[in-house]
Amino acid sequence: MKDSHLFKPEHIGVLESEDRKIWQNPDVVLNAVKIEPNFTVVDLGCGGGYFTVPLAARAKRVYGIDVQKEMIDYVRTKIRKLKIKNVELIVSKPAEIPLESESVDLLLTVNTLHEFDNKERMIKEMRRVVKKGGKLLIVDFMKRETGFGPPVEIRVSKAKAVKFFEAEGFALAEKRDLPYHYLLVFVKS
């Protein structure tokens, strides 16, 4: 990933603000898929752990993965304070998910698709780690001006995102528009 596309850790307050619940409610997003209590889940590009923490209450094991050590350090402090024991945090390299093949029931990535420089390779990695029949939950900014978020020119449209994932053998199970984002659920065939 190019550093220019990455969310800057010094702005983590934006990711953690109470206002975010208005424009991106974690319960609305996570309720888009059925998360079984025995699931292993990945929060890819976990940032400040906005979704990692609620995932920990729903799944057996959660991996919070990010390419920025500062983000992982922030989440580590947060989960210690909350005494969460079922989250493992991993600093990854770009376009790499450091997990075993077919080890994940659900992979969630929020506001990150536009950050991946090599989208095809990253999607191949997602396919590799998700179990057959497992799901992807993708949320990203609509490709239009929203008043905040990444520049429109680096955003990935919903239609293009669907094409990327279908080209890698994922079947679209659901698509939905949120106030500023689209939500896509895919199943690995």
C-alpha positions as CSV (number, residue, x, y, z in Angstrom):
1,M,0.0,0.0,0.0
2,K,1.2,3.5,-0.7
3,D,1.5,5.5,2.5
4,S,-0.6,8.3,0.9
5,H,-3.7,5.9,0.8
6,L,-3.4,4.8,4.4
7,F,-5.4,6.4,7.2
8,K,-3.0,8.3,9.4
9,P,-2.8,7.0,12.9
10,E,-2.6,10.5,14.4
11,H,-6.3,10.9,13.2
12,I,-7.5,7.9,15.1
13,G,-10.0,10.0,17.0
14,V,-12.1,10.2,13.9
15,L,-12.3,6.4,13.8
16,E,-13.3,6.3,17.5
17,S,-15.7,9.2,17.7
18,E,-19.2,8.8,19.0
19,D,-20.4,10.5,15.7
20,R,-19.3,7.4,13.8
21,K,-22.2,5.4,15.3
22,I,-24.5,7.7,13.4
23,W,-22.9,7.2,10.0
24,Q,-21.5,3.8,10.5
25,N,-23.2,1.8,13.3
26,P,-21.2,-1.4,14.1
27,D,-24.4,-3.3,15.0
28,V,-26.0,-2.5,11.6
29,V,-22.9,-3.6,9.8
30,L,-22.3,-6.8,11.8
31,N,-25.9,-7.8,11.7
32,A,-25.6,-8.1,7.9
33,V,-24.1,-11.6,8.5
34,K,-24.9,-14.3,11.0
35,I,-21.9,-14.7,13.2
36,E,-21.9,-18.0,15.1
37,P,-20.3,-18.1,18.6
38,N,-17.7,-20.7,17.3
39,F,-16.6,-18.5,14.4
40,T,-13.0,-17.4,13.7
41,V,-13.3,-13.9,12.3
42,V,-10.8,-11.4,10.8
43,D,-11.1,-7.7,11.0
44,L,-8.7,-6.8,8.1
45,G,-7.4,-3.2,8.4
46,C,-8.7,-3.1,11.9
47,G,-7.6,0.5,12.5
48,G,-8.5,1.5,16.1
49,G,-10.6,-1.7,16.7
50,Y,-14.0,-0.1,16.1
51,F,-15.3,-3.4,14.8
52,T,-12.7,-5.7,16.5
53,V,-14.2,-5.1,19.9
54,P,-17.9,-5.8,19.0
55,L,-16.7,-8.8,17.0
56,A,-15.0,-10.2,20.1
57,A,-18.4,-10.4,21.9
58,R,-19.9,-12.4,18.9
59,A,-17.2,-14.8,17.9
60,K,-14.9,-17.4,19.4
61,R,-11.7,-15.9,18.0
62,V,-11.0,-12.6,16.3
63,Y,-7.8,-11.5,14.5
64,G,-7.3,-7.8,14.2
65,I,-4.9,-7.2,11.3
66,D,-3.4,-4.0,10.2
67,V,-0.3,-2.9,8.3
68,Q,0.3,0.0,10.7
69,K,1.9,-0.9,14.0
70,E,0.5,2.2,15.6
71,M,-3.0,1.0,15.0
72,I,-2.3,-2.4,16.4
73,D,-0.7,-0.8,19.5
74,Y,-3.8,1.3,20.0
75,V,-6.1,-1.7,19.7
76,R,-3.9,-3.7,22.1
77,T,-4.3,-1.0,24.8
78,K,-8.1,-0.9,24.2
79,I,-8.6,-4.7,24.5
80,R,-6.4,-4.8,27.7
81,K,-8.5,-2.1,29.3
82,L,-11.7,-4.0,28.3
83,K,-10.2,-7.3,29.4
84,I,-10.9,-9.0,26.1
85,K,-9.1,-12.3,25.8
86,N,-10.2,-13.7,22.4
87,V,-8.5,-11.1,20.1
88,E,-5.1,-11.7,18.5
89,L,-3.5,-8.7,16.9
90,I,-1.2,-8.9,14.0
91,V,0.9,-6.4,12.1
92,S,0.9,-7.5,8.4
93,K,2.7,-6.6,5.3
94,P,0.8,-5.0,2.4
95,A,-1.2,-7.5,0.3
96,E,-0.7,-10.3,2.8
97,I,-2.9,-11.9,5.4
98,P,-0.6,-13.9,7.8
99,L,-3.0,-16.7,8.5
100,E,-3.4,-20.3,7.4
101,S,-5.4,-21.1,4.3
102,E,-9.1,-21.8,4.9
103,S,-8.9,-20.9,8.6
104,V,-11.5,-18.1,8.7
105,D,-15.3,-18.3,8.8
106,L,-15.8,-14.5,8.2
107,L,-13.5,-11.8,7.0
108,L,-14.6,-8.2,7.6
109,T,-12.9,-5.2,6.0
110,V,-14.3,-1.7,6.5
111,N,-13.1,1.5,4.7
112,T,-10.0,-0.3,3.4
113,L,-10.7,-1.5,-0.2
114,H,-9.7,1.9,-1.5
115,E,-6.4,1.6,0.4
116,F,-5.2,-1.6,-1.2
117,D,-2.7,-0.9,-3.9
118,N,-2.8,-4.4,-5.3
119,K,-6.5,-5.1,-4.9
120,E,-6.4,-8.4,-7.0
121,R,-3.7,-9.8,-4.8
122,M,-5.4,-8.8,-1.6
123,I,-8.7,-10.4,-2.7
124,K,-6.8,-13.6,-3.6
125,E,-5.4,-13.5,-0.1
126,M,-8.9,-13.1,1.3
127,R,-10.0,-16.1,-0.8
128,R,-7.1,-18.1,0.5
129,V,-7.8,-17.6,4.2
130,V,-11.6,-17.9,4.1
131,K,-13.1,-21.4,4.4
132,K,-15.3,-22.8,1.7
133,G,-18.8,-21.5,2.4
134,G,-17.2,-18.7,4.5
135,K,-18.2,-15.1,4.1
136,L,-16.7,-11.7,3.3
137,L,-18.3,-8.5,4.6
138,I,-17.0,-5.5,2.7
139,V,-17.9,-2.0,3.6
140,D,-16.4,1.0,1.8
141,F,-17.1,4.6,0.8
142,M,-19.4,5.2,-2.1
143,K,-17.7,6.6,-5.1
144,R,-19.1,10.1,-4.7
145,E,-18.4,13.2,-2.6
146,T,-19.6,12.5,1.0
147,G,-18.0,15.5,2.8
148,F,-15.4,13.3,4.5
149,G,-13.4,10.2,3.8
150,P,-10.8,9.5,1.2
151,P,-10.6,11.4,-2.1
152,V,-13.3,10.3,-4.5
153,E,-10.7,9.4,-7.2
154,I,-9.2,6.6,-5.1
155,R,-12.6,5.1,-4.0
156,V,-13.8,1.9,-5.6
157,S,-17.4,1.9,-6.8
158,K,-19.8,-0.7,-5.6
159,A,-20.1,-2.2,-9.1
160,K,-16.3,-2.4,-9.5
161,A,-15.9,-4.0,-6.1
162,V,-18.5,-6.6,-7.0
163,K,-16.6,-7.4,-10.2
164,F,-13.3,-7.7,-8.3
165,F,-14.7,-10.2,-5.8
166,E,-16.7,-12.2,-8.3
167,A,-13.6,-12.5,-10.5
168,E,-11.9,-14.3,-7.6
169,G,-14.8,-16.8,-7.1
170,F,-16.9,-15.1,-4.5
171,A,-20.6,-15.1,-4.9
172,L,-22.5,-11.9,-4.0
173,A,-25.1,-12.8,-1.3
174,E,-26.2,-9.3,-0.4
175,K,-25.6,-5.6,-1.3
176,R,-26.9,-2.7,0.6
177,D,-26.4,1.1,0.7
178,L,-25.6,2.8,4.0
179,P,-25.6,6.6,4.4
180,Y,-22.1,7.1,3.0
181,H,-21.0,3.5,2.3
182,Y,-22.0,0.4,0.4
183,L,-22.1,-3.0,2.2
184,L,-21.4,-6.2,0.3
185,V,-21.6,-9.8,1.6
186,F,-19.9,-12.5,-0.4
187,V,-19.8,-16.3,0.0
188,K,-16.7,-18.3,-1.0
189,S,-17.9,-21.0,-3.3
